[in-house]
Amino acid sequence: MTTLAPTARDRSARAATSPHRAARGRSRRRRVLIWIAEHAIAVGLAVAFLGPVVFILLTSVMTDQQSLTSDLWPRHWQWSNYTKVFSQAPTATWLTNTVVYAGLVTACTLVSSIPVAYALARFRFRARNGVFLAVITMMMLPPQVLVVPMYIMWARLHLTGTIWPLVIPCAFGDAFSIFLLRQFLLTIPEDYLNAARVDGCSEVRVLLRVVLPMMRPAVVAVGLFAFFNAWNDYYGPLIYTGENPDHWTLAVGLAGFKTAHAVQWNLTMAATVIAMAPVIIVFFFAQKAFIEGVTLTGVKG
């Protein structure tokens, strides 16, 4: 087969398009550099936050010998580490206890805090400002101050060794949740509530049928705060369930797992990934309502 030599017109057209391609390439590189310059701080923070997470993920699939070396990339992807975590330690029990603990704390916090926040935001009574000041004062009280008398009280009730000393107080309201919900409720116009009262709704129906659907972003934000705090809580479960391994949560069990397998960092990192995954998944699906609730809260004081 014979090949046709490029004509003068083809050579001139190619010569004309090559400067345009070079110009487009320079323009593209310039836009990339400008974007990096404008977002340099965000990129740096993203690398700083994602770096440890990537390190944990890579270490969790390494072999036991490689996890102790300076290699950052797995030579052999050992996915069986995630099954070993459940076979060599009662991780399933810790995970179940954590889900129960976080779920109960979240439910009790919402059920107890929403009515109190509604009363502080919409009811007019003489001691309202004093009660709200007491709520703010409780936010500034460190939990370590009350740990000794609270532990003595729960020990006399024979509830130590379980998660109930951590769940029951949430049924009486949470100061930060009440404050957050109260600030959001102040942004809801009073006309909606008055219209429902004119139609014959009681205050309970006004709260459940009118106010609660409108404060969904704040409820989601408070629920996520309560869930994350309970899921990551180490101090409380360590004090009250430390004597009973059957009631350990993931935070306490993970620390014990690390002690029991001090040289098996691959298994420790795999257990860490298991502990982080539910929190990341929950936030991924609820981040829009969470951000909206935090943003809108506190517009009116």
C-alpha positions as CSV (number, residue, x, y, z in Angstrom):
1,M,0.0,0.0,0.0
2,T,1.2,3.5,-0.8
3,T,0.9,6.4,1.5
4,L,0.1,9.9,0.3
5,A,2.5,12.6,1.3
6,P,0.9,15.5,3.1
7,T,0.1,18.4,0.8
8,A,1.1,21.9,1.3
9,R,-2.4,22.8,2.5
10,D,-2.3,20.0,5.2
11,R,1.1,21.2,6.4
12,S,-0.1,24.8,6.6
13,A,-3.3,23.8,8.5
14,R,-1.3,21.7,11.0
15,A,1.1,24.6,11.5
16,A,-1.8,26.9,12.1
17,T,-3.5,24.6,14.7
18,S,-0.4,23.8,16.7
19,P,-0.1,27.3,18.2
20,H,-3.7,27.2,19.1
21,R,-3.2,23.9,20.9
22,A,-0.2,25.2,22.7
23,A,-2.2,28.3,23.7
24,R,-5.0,26.2,25.0
25,G,-2.6,24.0,26.9
26,R,-1.0,27.1,28.6
27,S,-4.4,28.5,29.4
28,R,-5.5,25.2,31.0
29,R,-2.3,25.0,33.1
30,R,-2.8,28.6,34.1
31,R,-6.4,28.0,35.3
32,V,-5.2,25.0,37.3
33,L,-2.4,27.0,38.9
34,I,-4.9,29.8,39.7
35,W,-7.3,27.3,41.2
36,I,-4.6,25.8,43.4
37,A,-3.4,29.3,44.5
38,E,-7.0,30.3,45.4
39,H,-7.7,27.1,47.3
40,A,-4.2,26.5,48.7
41,I,-5.4,26.7,52.3
42,A,-8.3,24.4,51.7
43,V,-6.1,21.9,49.8
44,G,-3.5,21.9,52.7
45,L,-6.2,21.4,55.3
46,A,-7.7,18.5,53.2
47,V,-4.4,16.8,53.0
48,A,-3.8,17.3,56.7
49,F,-7.1,15.7,57.6
50,L,-7.2,13.0,55.0
51,G,-3.6,12.0,55.4
52,P,-4.1,10.1,58.7
53,V,-7.3,8.5,57.4
54,V,-5.4,7.2,54.3
55,F,-2.6,5.9,56.5
56,I,-5.1,4.0,58.7
57,L,-6.8,2.5,55.6
58,L,-3.6,1.3,54.0
59,T,-2.2,-0.1,57.3
60,S,-5.4,-2.0,57.9
61,V,-4.8,-4.2,54.9
62,M,-1.1,-4.8,55.4
63,T,0.5,-7.9,56.8
64,D,1.7,-8.0,60.3
65,Q,5.4,-7.8,59.3
66,Q,4.9,-4.9,56.9
67,S,2.8,-2.8,59.4
68,L,5.9,-2.4,61.5
69,T,8.1,-1.1,58.7
70,S,8.3,2.3,57.0
71,D,6.5,1.1,53.9
72,L,3.4,3.2,53.2
73,W,1.9,1.1,50.4
74,P,0.8,-2.5,51.0
75,R,2.9,-5.2,49.3
76,H,0.1,-7.7,49.8
77,W,-3.5,-6.6,50.3
78,Q,-4.6,-8.7,53.3
79,W,-8.3,-8.1,53.5
80,S,-8.6,-10.9,56.0
81,N,-7.6,-8.5,58.8
82,Y,-11.2,-7.4,59.0
83,T,-12.4,-10.9,59.7
84,K,-9.6,-11.5,62.2
85,V,-10.8,-8.4,64.2
86,F,-14.1,-10.2,64.9
87,S,-12.5,-13.6,65.5
88,Q,-9.7,-12.6,67.8
89,A,-11.7,-10.2,69.9
90,P,-15.4,-9.7,70.8
91,T,-15.7,-6.8,68.4
92,A,-19.3,-7.8,67.4
93,T,-20.3,-7.4,71.1
94,W,-18.6,-4.0,71.3
95,L,-20.2,-2.9,68.1
96,T,-23.7,-3.9,69.3
97,N,-23.2,-2.2,72.7
98,T,-22.1,1.0,70.9
99,V,-25.1,1.0,68.6
100,V,-27.4,0.5,71.5
101,Y,-25.7,3.1,73.6
102,A,-25.6,5.7,70.9
103,G,-29.2,5.0,69.8
104,L,-30.6,5.3,73.3
105,V,-28.7,8.5,74.1
106,T,-29.8,10.1,70.8
107,A,-33.5,9.1,71.4
108,C,-33.5,10.2,75.0
109,T,-31.8,13.5,74.2
110,L,-34.3,14.4,71.5
111,V,-37.4,13.4,73.5
112,S,-36.3,15.3,76.6
113,S,-34.8,18.4,75.0
114,I,-37.4,19.3,72.4
115,P,-40.2,20.1,74.9
116,V,-37.9,22.1,77.2
117,A,-36.5,24.1,74.3
118,Y,-40.1,24.8,73.0
119,A,-41.2,26.0,76.5
120,L,-38.2,28.3,76.8
121,A,-38.7,29.7,73.3
122,R,-42.5,30.2,73.2
123,F,-43.9,30.2,76.7
124,R,-44.1,33.4,78.8
125,F,-43.5,32.7,82.5
126,R,-41.7,34.5,85.2
127,A,-38.7,32.3,85.7
128,R,-38.0,31.7,82.0
129,N,-34.8,33.8,81.9
130,G,-33.6,32.2,85.1
131,V,-34.2,28.7,83.8
132,F,-32.4,29.6,80.5
133,L,-29.4,31.0,82.5
134,A,-29.3,27.7,84.5
135,V,-29.2,25.8,81.2
136,I,-26.3,27.9,80.0
137,T,-24.5,27.4,83.3
138,M,-24.8,23.6,83.0
139,M,-23.1,23.9,79.6
140,M,-20.0,25.4,81.3
141,L,-19.9,22.8,84.1
142,P,-17.2,20.1,83.4
143,P,-18.5,16.6,83.7
144,Q,-15.4,15.6,85.7
145,V,-16.7,17.7,88.6
146,L,-19.7,15.4,89.1
147,V,-18.1,12.1,88.3
148,V,-17.4,11.0,92.0
149,P,-20.8,11.8,93.5
150,M,-22.6,10.4,90.4
151,Y,-20.6,7.2,90.5
152,I,-21.4,6.8,94.2
153,M,-25.1,7.3,93.5
154,W,-25.2,4.8,90.6
155,A,-23.1,2.3,92.6
156,R,-25.7,2.4,95.4
157,L,-28.4,1.8,92.8
158,H,-26.4,-1.3,91.6
159,L,-26.2,0.1,88.0
160,T,-22.4,0.3,87.6
161,G,-21.0,-2.1,85.0
162,T,-23.7,-1.2,82.6
163,I,-24.4,1.7,80.2
164,W,-27.6,2.8,82.1
165,P,-25.7,5.5,84.2
166,L,-24.8,7.1,80.8
167,V,-28.3,6.8,79.2
168,I,-30.6,7.7,82.1
169,P,-29.3,11.3,82.6
170,C,-30.0,12.0,78.9
171,A,-33.7,11.4,79.6
172,F,-33.7,14.6,81.7
173,G,-32.4,16.9,78.9
174,D,-29.1,18.0,77.6
175,A,-28.0,21.6,78.1
176,F,-26.3,22.1,74.8
177,S,-29.2,20.4,72.9
178,I,-31.8,22.6,74.7
179,F,-29.8,25.7,73.9
180,L,-29.4,24.8,70.2
181,L,-33.1,23.9,69.7
182,R,-34.2,27.0,71.6
183,Q,-32.2,29.3,69.4
184,F,-33.7,27.6,66.3
185,L,-37.2,27.9,67.6
186,L,-36.8,31.6,68.0
187,T,-36.5,31.9,64.2
188,I,-39.9,30.3,63.5
189,P,-42.6,33.0,63.1
190,E,-45.2,33.1,65.8
191,D,-48.0,33.4,63.2
192,Y,-47.8,29.7,62.3
193,L,-48.3,28.8,66.0
194,N,-51.2,31.2,66.5
195,A,-53.0,29.9,63.4
196,A,-52.8,26.4,64.7
197,R,-54.1,27.5,68.1
198,V,-57.0,29.3,66.4
199,D,-57.9,26.0,64.7
200,G,-58.2,24.4,68.1
201,C,-54.8,22.7,68.4
202,S,-53.4,22.2,71.9
203,E,-49.8,23.0,72.7
204,V,-48.8,19.4,72.3
205,R,-50.4,19.2,68.8
206,V,-48.8,22.6,67.9
207,L,-45.4,21.2,68.8
208,L,-45.9,17.8,67.1
209,R,-47.8,18.9,64.0
210,V,-46.5,22.4,63.3
211,V,-43.3,23.1,65.0
212,L,-41.5,19.7,64.8
213,P,-41.7,19.5,61.0
214,M,-40.4,23.0,60.7
215,M,-37.4,22.4,63.0
216,R,-36.3,19.2,61.3
217,P,-32.8,20.6,60.4
218,A,-32.2,21.5,64.1
219,V,-33.5,18.1,65.2
220,V,-31.1,16.4,62.8
221,A,-28.2,18.5,64.0
222,V,-28.9,17.8,67.7
223,G,-29.4,14.1,67.0
224,L,-26.1,13.9,65.1
225,F,-24.3,15.7,67.9
226,A,-25.7,13.3,70.5
227,F,-25.0,10.3,68.3
228,F,-21.4,11.2,67.5
229,N,-20.7,12.1,71.2
230,A,-22.0,8.8,72.4
231,W,-20.3,6.8,69.6
232,N,-16.9,8.4,70.3
233,D,-17.3,8.5,74.1
234,Y,-14.5,6.9,75.9
235,Y,-14.5,8.5,79.3
236,G,-18.0,7.6,80.4
237,P,-18.0,3.9,79.3
238,L,-14.5,3.4,80.8
239,I,-15.7,4.6,84.2
240,Y,-19.0,2.8,84.4
241,T,-18.4,-0.3,82.3
242,G,-14.7,-0.9,82.8
243,E,-15.4,-3.6,85.3
244,N,-17.7,-5.5,83.0
245,P,-16.2,-6.3,79.5
246,D,-19.5,-7.6,78.3
247,H,-20.8,-4.0,78.2
248,W,-17.8,-2.4,76.7
249,T,-18.3,0.0,73.7
250,L,-16.0,0.2,70.7
251,A,-14.0,3.1,72.2
252,V,-13.2,1.1,75.3
253,G,-12.8,-2.2,73.5
254,L,-10.5,-0.6,70.9
255,A,-8.1,0.6,73.6
256,G,-8.1,-2.9,75.1
257,F,-7.6,-4.5,71.7
258,K,-4.6,-2.4,71.1
259,T,-3.1,-3.5,74.5
260,A,-3.8,-7.1,73.8
261,H,-2.3,-7.0,70.3
262,A,0.4,-4.3,70.8
263,V,2.5,-5.4,67.8
264,Q,-0.4,-6.1,65.4
265,W,-1.0,-2.6,64.2
266,N,-2.7,-3.9,61.1
267,L,-5.5,-5.4,63.2
268,T,-5.7,-2.4,65.4
269,M,-6.1,-0.1,62.3
270,A,-8.7,-2.5,60.9
271,A,-10.7,-2.2,64.1
272,T,-10.3,1.6,63.9
273,V,-11.8,1.6,60.4
274,I,-14.7,-0.4,61.7
275,A,-15.3,2.1,64.4
276,M,-15.0,5.1,62.0
277,A,-17.2,3.7,59.2
278,P,-20.7,4.1,60.8
279,V,-20.0,7.7,61.8
280,I,-18.8,8.6,58.3
281,I,-21.8,6.9,56.6
282,V,-24.3,8.6,58.9
283,F,-22.8,12.0,58.4
284,F,-22.6,11.5,54.6
285,F,-26.3,10.9,54.3
286,A,-27.4,13.6,56.8
287,Q,-24.8,16.3,56.2
288,K,-27.2,18.6,54.3
289,A,-29.7,18.7,57.1
290,F,-26.9,18.9,59.6
291,I,-25.2,21.9,58.0
292,E,-28.6,23.6,57.5
293,G,-29.5,23.2,61.2
294,V,-26.2,24.5,62.5
295,T,-26.3,27.4,60.0
296,L,-29.8,28.6,60.8
297,T,-29.5,28.1,64.6
298,G,-28.7,31.3,66.4
299,V,-30.0,33.8,63.9
300,K,-32.2,35.3,66.5
301,G,-31.3,35.6,70.1
